[in-house]
Amino acid sequence: NIPQTVIVPSNNTKQSLLTEARVPVTAVQVIPCGIVMPKEKKEDRSGSGFAKADFIIGNVSRLTREKGQQFLIQAMPEVVSLFPHARLMLIGGGGDKLFFQQLIDELNMAKYITLFDYVADVHRYYECMDLFVFPTVWDLEGFGLVLPEAMAHKLPVIGSDIGPVPEIIDENKNGLLFPPGDSKALAQCIITLMKDKKRREAMGEAGYKKVTTEYNISIISQRIREILFEATL
């Protein structure tokens, strides 16, 4: 009963507070995380180590198992069996990097999967991607900021159907959803979009439009400022 307003980034978090923390419903305001809109997407892979003909699947998250990268790695053998030009880049630091590298080696996927550490200018890496995947299995996922970041680069997105992810991904509009932890279903989602360039482009445009109207930091920050101003009255 102390706070006048509690700001949360998703309806999923709101429901958690209402049921588990007994926060009054009238106090909760859902305001998603905002992003700085990038400049126009460039098709520039110079210095990335990838060929122009490669189809690059990307993921940006800390390298820990609750983020689900192991299922994305496990999906890749089926993907490359149909599309040998497919490549996966995993970007982020984390305690499970060695585990992921060992899994890559066990599956003989070293040719197709590259692990990157934390990078300062992540937008340059988004610009290299053709498709973005967010395979989280974390029950405490609060939002998933990397999804709007990828959508802002006009990328089609694939995400696990868990927590706040379905609030960001509109099924069959800006991306696809799959059951959390199901690497076979994930592989099929990737293959489906790899086969259909026009569908990927349409999803990319739909995602960009959603980011512009719902996750643009200019809009989000104004909403937060209004709440802070009201609190001072």
Buried (B, 14 or more C-beta within 10 A) or exposed (E): EEEEEBBBBBBBBBEBBBEEEEBEEEBBBBBBBBBEBBEEBEEEBEEBEBEEEBBBBBBBBBBBBBBBBBBBBBBBBBBBEEBEEBBBBBBBEBEBBEBBBEBBEEBEBEEBBBBBEEEEEBBBBBBBBBBBBBBBBBEEBBBBBBBBBBBBBBBBBBBBBBBBBBBBBBEEEBBBBBEBBBBEBBBBBBBEBBEEEEBBEBBBBBBBBBBBEBBBEEBBEEBBEEEEEEEEE
